[in-house]
């Protein structure tokens, strides 16, 4: 059995636009503000996509979904994540599990945690765990200027590249 591990990191600052929804792990939080970004700025989906691409040596999401490309303006990042899983599948890889730490001074992750795990697990077709952490008031994250997501992902060779 061949396994590969990948890590992902993403960070987005909060948007100045109060009408922007906050989307984390494919779940819309009503207690936003939203995050600034070219797509829907789903920092969790982006971090997982990068971990998966890194695990199999397929680059990163900036390569595949550049923010200079109007096709991805306002994009649903869960669709991008599903596309990454499809790319892994075509290359003969499947996801074993994914673990994420979301560092956010606000909003609280816990009330939405199960919904995030469910949506993300469906997208990657494997168990995904999400942990919410606070930055203890340290630096820009501690001043609630944005949200970070750190991800570990394990993949296994499930077949030959198609
Ligand atoms: Mg991003």
Backbone and ligand atoms as CSV (ligand in chain L), in Angstrom:
chain,resi,resn,atom,element,x,y,z
A,1,UNK,N,N,0.860,-1.196,0.000
A,1,UNK,CA,C,0.000,0.000,0.000
A,1,UNK,C,C,0.896,1.246,0.000
A,2,UNK,N,N,0.619,2.174,-0.889
A,2,UNK,CA,C,1.399,3.417,-0.930
A,2,UNK,C,C,0.575,4.553,-0.343
A,3,UNK,N,N,1.149,5.211,0.652
A,3,UNK,CA,C,0.493,6.357,1.282
A,3,UNK,C,C,1.321,7.609,1.026
A,4,UNK,N,N,0.641,8.747,0.984
A,4,UNK,CA,C,1.326,10.042,0.924
A,4,UNK,C,C,0.619,10.988,1.889
A,5,UNK,N,N,1.405,11.880,2.484
A,5,UNK,CA,C,0.825,12.869,3.390
A,5,UNK,C,C,1.010,14.263,2.792
A,6,UNK,N,N,0.062,15.132,3.039
A,6,UNK,CA,C,0.175,16.518,2.563
A,6,UNK,C,C,-0.223,17.487,3.656
A,7,UNK,N,N,0.320,18.695,3.581
A,7,UNK,CA,C,-0.144,19.731,4.517
A,7,UNK,C,C,-0.668,20.925,3.732
A,8,UNK,N,N,-1.626,21.590,4.325
A,8,UNK,CA,C,-2.220,22.765,3.683
A,8,UNK,C,C,-2.317,23.911,4.659
A,9,UNK,N,N,-2.197,25.113,4.115
A,9,UNK,CA,C,-2.333,26.333,4.917
A,9,UNK,C,C,-3.074,27.345,4.059
A,10,UNK,N,N,-4.013,28.064,4.663
A,10,UNK,CA,C,-4.587,29.205,3.953
A,10,UNK,C,C,-4.999,30.263,4.970
A,11,UNK,N,N,-4.985,31.492,4.524
A,11,UNK,CA,C,-5.353,32.623,5.372
A,11,UNK,C,C,-6.118,33.643,4.526
A,12,UNK,N,N,-7.202,34.148,5.070
A,12,UNK,CA,C,-7.959,35.235,4.434
A,12,UNK,C,C,-8.303,36.265,5.493
A,13,UNK,N,N,-8.220,37.552,5.090
A,13,UNK,CA,C,-8.651,38.604,6.018
A,13,UNK,C,C,-10.158,38.809,5.880
A,14,UNK,N,N,-10.759,39.361,6.947
A,14,UNK,CA,C,-12.183,39.671,6.889
A,14,UNK,C,C,-12.421,40.780,5.877
A,15,UNK,N,N,-13.558,40.696,5.192
A,15,UNK,CA,C,-13.932,41.673,4.178
A,15,UNK,C,C,-14.503,42.933,4.827
A,16,UNK,N,N,-14.327,44.076,4.142
A,16,UNK,CA,C,-14.964,45.324,4.569
A,16,UNK,C,C,-16.422,45.378,4.116
A,17,UNK,N,N,-16.803,44.437,3.246
A,17,UNK,CA,C,-18.149,44.425,2.682
A,17,UNK,C,C,-19.079,43.635,3.613
A,18,UNK,N,N,-19.975,44.346,4.332
A,18,UNK,CA,C,-20.815,43.649,5.318
A,18,UNK,C,C,-21.806,42.669,4.690
A,19,UNK,N,N,-22.003,42.775,3.372
A,19,UNK,CA,C,-22.978,41.877,2.737
A,19,UNK,C,C,-22.347,40.545,2.318
A,20,UNK,N,N,-21.024,40.455,2.455
A,20,UNK,CA,C,-20.355,39.215,2.033
A,20,UNK,C,C,-20.620,38.104,3.039
A,21,UNK,N,N,-21.116,36.938,2.593
A,21,UNK,CA,C,-21.353,35.847,3.545
A,21,UNK,C,C,-20.038,35.210,4.004
A,22,UNK,N,N,-20.037,34.689,5.222
A,22,UNK,CA,C,-18.889,33.933,5.726
A,22,UNK,C,C,-19.146,32.458,5.449
A,23,UNK,N,N,-18.259,31.854,4.636
A,23,UNK,CA,C,-18.393,30.444,4.273
A,23,UNK,C,C,-17.158,29.707,4.743
A,24,UNK,N,N,-17.343,28.714,5.608
A,24,UNK,CA,C,-16.229,27.921,6.115
A,24,UNK,C,C,-16.586,26.443,5.977
A,25,UNK,N,N,-15.770,25.712,5.235
A,25,UNK,CA,C,-16.037,24.289,5.031
A,25,UNK,C,C,-17.367,24.046,4.345
A,26,UNK,N,N,-17.759,24.978,3.480
A,26,UNK,CA,C,-19.000,24.827,2.729
A,26,UNK,C,C,-20.247,25.188,3.523
A,27,UNK,N,N,-20.072,25.662,4.763
A,27,UNK,CA,C,-21.202,26.023,5.617
A,27,UNK,C,C,-21.262,27.548,5.745
A,28,UNK,N,N,-22.441,28.123,5.516
A,28,UNK,CA,C,-22.609,29.576,5.647
A,28,UNK,C,C,-22.888,29.901,7.112
A,29,UNK,N,N,-22.015,30.739,7.682
A,29,UNK,CA,C,-22.178,31.182,9.076
A,29,UNK,C,C,-23.003,32.457,9.064
A,30,UNK,N,N,-24.043,32.508,9.874
A,30,UNK,CA,C,-24.870,33.721,9.932
A,30,UNK,C,C,-24.208,34.799,10.786
A,31,UNK,N,N,-23.218,34.389,11.600
A,31,UNK,CA,C,-22.563,35.339,12.494
A,31,UNK,C,C,-21.243,35.822,11.906
A,32,UNK,N,N,-21.228,36.078,10.557
A,32,UNK,CA,C,-20.057,36.549,9.830
A,32,UNK,C,C,-19.548,37.851,10.391
A,33,UNK,N,N,-18.679,38.648,9.928
A,33,UNK,CA,C,-18.453,39.075,8.538
A,33,UNK,C,C,-17.797,37.998,7.677
A,34,UNK,N,N,-17.965,38.184,6.364
A,34,UNK,CA,C,-17.330,37.282,5.424
A,34,UNK,C,C,-15.856,37.587,5.260
A,35,UNK,N,N,-15.180,36.705,4.561
A,35,UNK,CA,C,-13.748,36.861,4.296
A,35,UNK,C,C,-13.536,37.456,2.907
A,36,UNK,N,N,-12.468,38.245,2.797
A,36,UNK,CA,C,-12.109,38.858,1.523
A,36,UNK,C,C,-11.446,37.809,0.633
A,37,UNK,N,N,-11.804,37.806,-0.660
A,37,UNK,CA,C,-11.157,36.873,-1.576
A,37,UNK,C,C,-11.807,36.905,-2.936
A,38,UNK,N,N,-11.109,36.311,-3.899
A,38,UNK,CA,C,-11.573,36.285,-5.286
A,38,UNK,C,C,-12.759,35.335,-5.430
A,39,UNK,N,N,-12.636,34.156,-4.798
A,39,UNK,CA,C,-13.728,33.178,-4.799
A,39,UNK,C,C,-14.625,33.487,-3.605
A,40,UNK,N,N,-15.324,32.484,-3.087
A,40,UNK,CA,C,-16.115,32.708,-1.873
A,40,UNK,C,C,-15.232,32.777,-0.619
A,41,UNK,N,N,-13.910,32.634,-0.803
A,41,UNK,CA,C,-12.914,32.807,0.276
A,41,UNK,C,C,-13.060,31.758,1.382
A,42,UNK,N,N,-13.506,30.562,1.010
A,42,UNK,CA,C,-13.652,29.475,1.990
A,42,UNK,C,C,-12.259,28.947,2.341
A,43,UNK,N,N,-11.691,29.509,3.395
A,43,UNK,CA,C,-10.310,29.252,3.793
A,43,UNK,C,C,-10.101,27.768,4.144
A,44,UNK,N,N,-11.153,27.109,4.625
A,44,UNK,CA,C,-11.046,25.695,5.007
A,44,UNK,C,C,-10.980,24.816,3.757
A,45,UNK,N,N,-11.865,25.054,2.814
A,45,UNK,CA,C,-11.853,24.283,1.563
A,45,UNK,C,C,-10.532,24.490,0.823
A,46,UNK,N,N,-10.019,25.729,0.830
A,46,UNK,CA,C,-8.749,26.012,0.138
A,46,UNK,C,C,-7.590,25.275,0.796
A,47,UNK,N,N,-7.558,25.278,2.117
A,47,UNK,CA,C,-6.480,24.620,2.847
A,47,UNK,C,C,-6.495,23.110,2.584
A,48,UNK,N,N,-7.673,22.516,2.566
A,48,UNK,CA,C,-7.780,21.075,2.294
A,48,UNK,C,C,-7.361,20.776,0.863
A,49,UNK,N,N,-7.802,21.590,-0.080
A,49,UNK,CA,C,-7.431,21.375,-1.485
A,49,UNK,C,C,-5.912,21.415,-1.644
A,50,UNK,N,N,-5.259,22.371,-0.980
A,50,UNK,CA,C,-3.803,22.471,-1.069
A,50,UNK,C,C,-3.111,21.261,-0.443
A,51,UNK,N,N,-3.643,20.774,0.677
A,51,UNK,CA,C,-3.055,19.593,1.322
A,51,UNK,C,C,-3.152,18.377,0.404
A,52,UNK,N,N,-4.302,18.217,-0.258
A,52,UNK,CA,C,-4.499,17.064,-1.141
A,52,UNK,C,C,-3.601,17.163,-2.376
A,53,UNK,N,N,-3.537,18.342,-2.975
A,53,UNK,CA,C,-2.676,18.524,-4.152
A,53,UNK,C,C,-1.214,18.309,-3.773
A,54,UNK,N,N,-0.824,18.817,-2.609
A,54,UNK,CA,C,0.554,18.651,-2.161
A,54,UNK,C,C,0.904,17.199,-1.911
A,55,UNK,N,N,-0.040,16.447,-1.351
A,55,UNK,CA,C,0.220,15.040,-1.034
A,55,UNK,C,C,0.602,14.243,-2.282
A,56,UNK,N,N,-0.031,14.562,-3.399
A,56,UNK,CA,C,0.203,13.766,-4.615
A,56,UNK,C,C,1.097,14.489,-5.616
A,57,UNK,N,N,1.647,15.639,-5.231
A,57,UNK,CA,C,2.579,16.337,-6.114
A,57,UNK,C,C,1.926,16.987,-7.316
A,58,UNK,N,N,0.688,17.446,-7.134
A,58,UNK,CA,C,-0.024,18.108,-8.246
A,58,UNK,C,C,-0.050,19.630,-8.078
A,59,UNK,N,N,0.910,20.169,-7.345
A,59,UNK,CA,C,1.010,21.627,-7.238
A,59,UNK,C,C,0.123,22.184,-6.144
A,60,UNK,N,N,-0.533,23.319,-6.433
A,60,UNK,CA,C,-1.395,23.959,-5.428
A,60,UNK,C,C,-2.599,24.599,-6.118
A,61,UNK,N,N,-3.536,25.090,-5.310
A,61,UNK,CA,C,-4.768,25.597,-5.928
A,61,UNK,C,C,-4.528,26.863,-6.743
A,62,UNK,N,N,-3.506,27.648,-6.373
A,62,UNK,CA,C,-3.192,28.844,-7.161
A,62,UNK,C,C,-2.823,28.499,-8.599
A,63,UNK,N,N,-2.205,27.351,-8.800
A,63,UNK,CA,C,-1.840,26.879,-10.142
A,63,UNK,C,C,-3.071,26.482,-10.951
A,64,UNK,N,N,-3.982,25.789,-10.277
A,64,UNK,CA,C,-5.132,25.213,-10.997
A,64,UNK,C,C,-6.318,26.175,-11.099
A,65,UNK,N,N,-6.451,27.044,-10.087
A,65,UNK,CA,C,-7.597,27.968,-10.052
A,65,UNK,C,C,-7.083,29.373,-9.771
A,66,UNK,N,N,-6.317,29.982,-10.674
A,66,UNK,CA,C,-5.670,31.263,-10.386
A,66,UNK,C,C,-6.675,32.392,-10.143
A,67,UNK,N,N,-6.330,33.276,-9.189
A,67,UNK,CA,C,-7.266,34.364,-8.858
A,67,UNK,C,C,-7.215,35.493,-9.885
A,68,UNK,N,N,-6.411,35.299,-10.933
A,68,UNK,CA,C,-6.416,36.243,-12.046
A,68,UNK,C,C,-7.433,35.815,-13.114
A,69,UNK,N,N,-8.053,34.639,-12.906
A,69,UNK,CA,C,-8.972,34.074,-13.894
A,69,UNK,C,C,-10.410,34.368,-13.469
A,70,UNK,N,N,-11.143,35.084,-14.326
A,70,UNK,CA,C,-12.511,35.479,-13.979
A,70,UNK,C,C,-13.462,34.303,-13.791
A,71,UNK,N,N,-13.066,33.120,-14.311
A,71,UNK,CA,C,-13.926,31.944,-14.126
A,71,UNK,C,C,-14.126,31.619,-12.647
A,72,UNK,N,N,-13.149,31.995,-11.809
A,72,UNK,CA,C,-13.201,31.608,-10.382
A,72,UNK,C,C,-13.686,32.744,-9.501
A,73,UNK,N,N,-14.108,33.891,-10.130
A,73,UNK,CA,C,-14.623,35.009,-9.323
A,73,UNK,C,C,-15.910,34.570,-8.620
A,74,UNK,N,N,-15.927,34.665,-7.298
A,74,UNK,CA,C,-17.111,34.267,-6.532
A,74,UNK,C,C,-17.362,32.773,-6.542
A,75,UNK,N,N,-16.359,31.991,-6.951
A,75,UNK,CA,C,-16.548,30.546,-7.113
A,75,UNK,C,C,-16.910,29.872,-5.792
A,76,UNK,N,N,-17.714,28.817,-5.902
A,76,UNK,CA,C,-18.026,27.949,-4.774
A,76,UNK,C,C,-16.804,27.059,-4.535
A,77,UNK,N,N,-16.108,27.302,-3.429
A,77,UNK,CA,C,-14.849,26.584,-3.196
A,77,UNK,C,C,-15.068,25.101,-2.946
A,78,UNK,N,N,-16.281,24.699,-2.555
A,78,UNK,CA,C,-16.547,23.268,-2.407
A,78,UNK,C,C,-16.543,22.587,-3.773
A,79,UNK,N,N,-16.929,23.325,-4.818
A,79,UNK,CA,C,-16.853,22.774,-6.178
A,79,UNK,C,C,-15.387,22.647,-6.597
A,80,UNK,N,N,-14.551,23.618,-6.187
A,80,UNK,CA,C,-13.113,23.521,-6.480
A,80,UNK,C,C,-12.522,22.314,-5.752
A,81,UNK,N,N,-12.930,22.115,-4.503
A,81,UNK,CA,C,-12.426,20.977,-3.732
A,81,UNK,C,C,-12.853,19.660,-4.382
A,82,UNK,N,N,-14.093,19.589,-4.830
A,82,UNK,CA,C,-14.569,18.387,-5.507
A,82,UNK,C,C,-13.770,18.139,-6.782
A,83,UNK,N,N,-13.402,19.211,-7.477
A,83,UNK,CA,C,-12.598,19.074,-8.692
A,83,UNK,C,C,-11.197,18.545,-8.352
A,84,UNK,N,N,-10.637,19.002,-7.234
A,84,UNK,CA,C,-9.330,18.500,-6.793
A,84,UNK,C,C,-9.418,16.994,-6.488
A,85,UNK,N,N,-10.480,16.580,-5.829
A,85,UNK,CA,C,-10.663,15.152,-5.516
A,85,UNK,C,C,-10.794,14.348,-6.812
A,86,UNK,N,N,-11.465,14.927,-7.796
A,86,UNK,CA,C,-11.588,14.267,-9.098
A,86,UNK,C,C,-10.204,14.133,-9.765
A,87,UNK,N,N,-9.373,15.167,-9.628
A,87,UNK,CA,C,-8.023,15.118,-10.201
A,87,UNK,C,C,-7.189,14.036,-9.516
A,88,UNK,N,N,-7.309,13.914,-8.203
A,88,UNK,CA,C,-6.599,12.851,-7.486
A,88,UNK,C,C,-7.074,11.486,-7.976
A,89,UNK,N,N,-8.396,11.343,-8.095
A,89,UNK,CA,C,-8.984,10.080,-8.525
A,89,UNK,C,C,-8.447,9.681,-9.902
A,90,UNK,N,N,-8.381,10.660,-10.811
A,90,UNK,CA,C,-7.882,10.385,-12.167
A,90,UNK,C,C,-6.408,9.982,-12.144
A,91,UNK,N,N,-5.704,10.413,-11.102
A,91,UNK,CA,C,-4.290,10.098,-10.972
A,91,UNK,C,C,-4.072,8.830,-10.127
A,92,UNK,N,N,-5.185,8.176,-9.728
A,92,UNK,CA,C,-5.083,6.904,-9.014
A,92,UNK,C,C,-4.952,7.028,-7.498
A,93,UNK,N,N,-5.433,8.158,-6.918
A,93,UNK,CA,C,-5.323,8.369,-5.472
A,93,UNK,C,C,-6.697,8.552,-4.852
A,94,UNK,N,N,-6.854,8.044,-3.625
A,94,UNK,CA,C,-8.058,8.365,-2.863
A,94,UNK,C,C,-7.651,8.871,-1.481
A,95,UNK,N,N,-8.545,9.635,-0.879
A,95,UNK,CA,C,-8.264,10.265,0.414
A,95,UNK,C,C,-8.530,9.266,1.532
A,96,UNK,N,N,-7.613,9.169,2.500
A,96,UNK,CA,C,-7.806,8.316,3.678
A,96,UNK,C,C,-8.504,9.121,4.772
A,97,UNK,N,N,-7.930,10.266,5.132
A,97,UNK,CA,C,-8.586,11.159,6.099
A,97,UNK,C,C,-7.954,12.542,6.017
A,98,UNK,N,N,-8.675,13.498,6.589
A,98,UNK,CA,C,-8.228,14.898,6.603
A,98,UNK,C,C,-8.496,15.447,8.006
A,99,UNK,N,N,-7.553,16.238,8.507
A,99,UNK,CA,C,-7.728,16.873,9.815
A,99,UNK,C,C,-7.381,18.355,9.691
A,100,UNK,N,N,-8.279,19.206,10.164
A,100,UNK,CA,C,-8.105,20.657,10.021
A,100,UNK,C,C,-8.131,21.354,11.371
A,101,UNK,N,N,-7.293,22.384,11.507
A,101,UNK,CA,C,-7.389,23.315,12.633
A,101,UNK,C,C,-7.734,24.688,12.073
A,102,UNK,N,N,-8.872,25.223,12.493
A,102,UNK,CA,C,-9.298,26.552,12.063
A,102,UNK,C,C,-8.989,27.530,13.200
A,103,UNK,N,N,-8.108,28.493,12.919
A,103,UNK,CA,C,-7.714,29.462,13.945
A,103,UNK,C,C,-8.511,30.739,13.710
A,104,UNK,N,N,-9.442,30.995,14.605
A,104,UNK,CA,C,-10.344,32.144,14.451
A,104,UNK,C,C,-10.684,32.701,15.825
A,105,UNK,N,N,-10.469,33.990,16.002
A,105,UNK,CA,C,-10.875,34.623,17.257
A,105,UNK,C,C,-12.408,34.663,17.316
A,106,UNK,N,N,-13.019,34.864,16.175
A,106,UNK,CA,C,-14.471,34.787,16.020
A,106,UNK,C,C,-14.766,34.447,14.573
A,107,UNK,N,N,-15.889,33.888,14.262
A,107,UNK,CA,C,-16.936,33.407,15.168
A,107,UNK,C,C,-16.551,32.062,15.782
A,108,UNK,N,N,-17.377,31.584,16.707
A,108,UNK,CA,C,-17.162,30.262,17.294
A,108,UNK,C,C,-17.389,29.189,16.219
A,109,UNK,N,N,-16.474,28.252,16.141
A,109,UNK,CA,C,-16.573,27.167,15.156
A,109,UNK,C,C,-17.483,26.051,15.664
A,110,UNK,N,N,-17.443,25.816,16.976
A,110,UNK,CA,C,-18.098,24.629,17.550
A,110,UNK,C,C,-19.554,24.424,17.112
A,111,UNK,N,N,-20.396,25.483,17.081
A,111,UNK,CA,C,-21.796,25.234,16.716
A,111,UNK,C,C,-21.973,24.712,15.290
A,112,UNK,N,N,-20.978,24.949,14.431
A,112,UNK,CA,C,-21.092,24.560,13.014
A,112,UNK,C,C,-20.182,23.389,12.666
A,113,UNK,N,N,-19.460,22.909,13.675
A,113,UNK,CA,C,-18.407,21.930,13.425
A,113,UNK,C,C,-18.919,20.654,12.747
A,114,UNK,N,N,-20.020,20.108,13.241
A,114,UNK,CA,C,-20.515,18.860,12.659
A,114,UNK,C,C,-20.971,19.065,11.216
A,115,UNK,N,N,-21.635,20.181,10.963
A,115,UNK,CA,C,-22.088,20.459,9.588
A,115,UNK,C,C,-20.896,20.594,8.658
A,116,UNK,N,N,-19.825,21.239,9.146
A,116,UNK,CA,C,-18.608,21.380,8.321
A,116,UNK,C,C,-18.001,20.004,8.042
A,117,UNK,N,N,-17.877,19.181,9.073
A,117,UNK,CA,C,-17.307,17.833,8.899
A,117,UNK,C,C,-18.132,17.042,7.885
A,118,UNK,N,N,-19.456,17.132,7.992
A,118,UNK,CA,C,-20.329,16.370,7.092
A,118,UNK,C,C,-20.152,16.817,5.648
A,119,UNK,N,N,-20.170,18.129,5.430
A,119,UNK,CA,C,-20.040,18.637,4.045
A,119,UNK,C,C,-18.681,18.297,3.456
A,120,UNK,N,N,-17.633,18.484,4.274
A,120,UNK,CA,C,-16.270,18.244,3.780
A,120,UNK,C,C,-16.040,16.757,3.535
A,121,UNK,N,N,-16.564,15.909,4.414
A,121,UNK,CA,C,-16.398,14.457,4.246
A,121,UNK,C,C,-17.066,14.001,2.952
A,122,UNK,N,N,-18.220,14.589,2.673
A,122,UNK,CA,C,-18.922,14.249,1.428
A,122,UNK,C,C,-18.075,14.664,0.219
A,123,UNK,N,N,-17.443,15.833,0.306
A,123,UNK,CA,C,-16.665,16.350,-0.831
A,123,UNK,C,C,-15.403,15.528,-1.084
A,124,UNK,N,N,-14.730,15.085,-0.024
A,124,UNK,CA,C,-13.463,14.358,-0.227
A,124,UNK,C,C,-13.656,12.842,-0.162
A,125,UNK,N,N,-14.897,12.402,0.156
A,125,UNK,CA,C,-15.242,10.979,0.213
A,125,UNK,C,C,-14.401,10.234,1.247
A,126,UNK,N,N,-14.152,10.879,2.369
A,126,UNK,CA,C,-13.376,10.288,3.470
A,126,UNK,C,C,-13.637,11.117,4.727
A,127,UNK,N,N,-13.326,10.569,5.898
A,127,UNK,CA,C,-13.573,11.332,7.121
A,127,UNK,C,C,-12.757,12.627,7.182
A,128,UNK,N,N,-13.418,13.703,7.566
A,128,UNK,CA,C,-12.751,14.995,7.780
A,128,UNK,C,C,-13.083,15.467,9.193
A,129,UNK,N,N,-12.069,15.812,9.963
A,129,UNK,CA,C,-12.312,16.391,11.286
A,129,UNK,C,C,-11.920,17.865,11.263
A,130,UNK,N,N,-12.651,18.651,12.029
A,130,UNK,CA,C,-12.425,20.100,12.106
A,130,UNK,C,C,-12.305,20.484,13.577
A,131,UNK,N,N,-11.256,21.230,13.891
A,131,UNK,CA,C,-11.075,21.713,15.260
A,131,UNK,C,C,-10.993,23.241,15.224
A,132,UNK,N,N,-11.755,23.906,16.046
A,132,UNK,CA,C,-11.691,25.365,16.140
A,132,UNK,C,C,-10.732,25.768,17.243
A,133,UNK,N,N,-9.837,26.707,16.948
A,133,UNK,CA,C,-8.877,27.203,17.950
A,133,UNK,C,C,-8.912,28.718,17.966
A,134,UNK,N,N,-8.568,29.303,19.113
A,134,UNK,CA,C,-8.441,30.758,19.208
A,134,UNK,C,C,-6.965,31.125,19.177
A,135,UNK,N,N,-6.668,32.357,18.808
A,135,UNK,CA,C,-5.280,32.815,18.710
A,135,UNK,C,C,-4.823,33.514,19.990
A,136,UNK,N,N,-5.640,33.450,21.053
A,136,UNK,CA,C,-5.257,33.979,22.380
A,136,UNK,C,C,-4.861,35.455,22.322
A,137,UNK,N,N,-5.475,36.195,21.400
A,137,UNK,CA,C,-5.226,37.636,21.328
A,137,UNK,C,C,-3.902,38.022,20.705
A,138,UNK,N,N,-3.177,37.036,20.176
A,138,UNK,CA,C,-1.832,37.309,19.650
A,138,UNK,C,C,-1.902,37.715,18.170
A,139,UNK,N,N,-1.284,38.837,17.852
A,139,UNK,CA,C,-1.113,39.253,16.457
A,139,UNK,C,C,-2.417,39.552,15.747
A,140,UNK,N,N,-2.334,39.597,14.407
A,140,UNK,CA,C,-3.493,39.942,13.590
A,140,UNK,C,C,-4.636,38.951,13.737
A,141,UNK,N,N,-4.307,37.675,13.906
A,141,UNK,CA,C,-5.370,36.682,14.101
A,141,UNK,C,C,-6.082,36.924,15.423
A,142,UNK,N,N,-5.277,37.261,16.439
A,142,UNK,CA,C,-5.836,37.523,17.759
A,142,UNK,C,C,-6.694,38.785,17.789
A,143,UNK,N,N,-6.420,39.722,16.865
A,143,UNK,CA,C,-7.248,40.936,16.743
A,143,UNK,C,C,-8.421,40.704,15.803
A,144,UNK,N,N,-8.655,39.445,15.446
A,144,UNK,CA,C,-9.780,39.056,14.584
A,144,UNK,C,C,-9.735,39.778,13.245
A,145,UNK,N,N,-8.531,39.852,12.658
A,145,UNK,CA,C,-8.404,40.461,11.328
A,145,UNK,C,C,-8.648,39.447,10.218
A,146,UNK,N,N,-8.639,38.169,10.564
A,146,UNK,CA,C,-8.844,37.137,9.549
A,146,UNK,C,C,-8.887,35.764,10.175
A,147,UNK,N,N,-8.909,34.764,9.305
A,147,UNK,CA,C,-9.007,33.365,9.735
A,147,UNK,C,C,-7.955,32.553,8.987
A,148,UNK,N,N,-7.326,31.630,9.719
A,148,UNK,CA,C,-6.352,30.698,9.149
A,148,UNK,C,C,-6.906,29.283,9.245
A,149,UNK,N,N,-6.561,28.450,8.276
A,149,UNK,CA,C,-6.839,27.018,8.401
A,149,UNK,C,C,-5.583,26.224,8.053
A,150,UNK,N,N,-5.229,25.296,8.936
A,150,UNK,CA,C,-4.100,24.385,8.748
A,150,UNK,C,C,-4.664,22.975,8.569
A,151,UNK,N,N,-4.119,22.242,7.612
A,151,UNK,CA,C,-4.669,20.920,7.292
A,151,UNK,C,C,-3.581,19.873,7.147
A,152,UNK,N,N,-3.863,18.679,7.654
A,152,UNK,CA,C,-3.086,17.493,7.313
A,152,UNK,C,C,-4.011,16.549,6.557
A,153,UNK,N,N,-3.463,15.901,5.515
A,153,UNK,CA,C,-4.265,14.976,4.724
A,153,UNK,C,C,-3.430,13.749,4.396
A,154,UNK,N,N,-4.059,12.577,4.473
A,154,UNK,CA,C,-3.422,11.326,4.068
A,154,UNK,C,C,-4.178,10.777,2.862
A,155,UNK,N,N,-3.406,10.349,1.869
A,155,UNK,CA,C,-4.014,9.739,0.675
A,155,UNK,C,C,-3.356,8.387,0.438
A,156,UNK,N,N,-4.064,7.517,-0.274
A,156,UNK,CA,C,-3.480,6.213,-0.624
A,156,UNK,C,C,-3.665,5.947,-2.112
A,157,UNK,N,N,-2.747,5.191,-2.648
A,157,UNK,CA,C,-2.824,4.773,-4.031
A,157,UNK,C,C,-3.983,3.789,-4.166
A,158,UNK,N,N,-4.952,4.139,-4.984
A,158,UNK,CA,C,-6.140,3.285,-5.099
A,158,UNK,C,C,-6.224,2.633,-6.471
A,159,UNK,N,N,-5.372,3.036,-7.381
A,159,UNK,CA,C,-5.422,2.474,-8.722
A,159,UNK,C,C,-4.338,3.084,-9.575
A,160,UNK,N,N,-4.376,2.773,-10.840
A,160,UNK,CA,C,-3.396,3.337,-11.760
A,160,UNK,C,C,-3.924,4.649,-12.301
A,161,UNK,N,N,-3.042,5.577,-12.681
A,161,UNK,CA,C,-3.513,6.813,-13.317
A,161,UNK,C,C,-4.350,6.475,-14.546
A,162,UNK,N,N,-5.490,7.177,-14.720
A,162,UNK,CA,C,-6.340,6.889,-15.885
A,162,UNK,C,C,-5.929,7.778,-17.060
L,1,MG,MG,MG,-7.603,30.973,-0.178
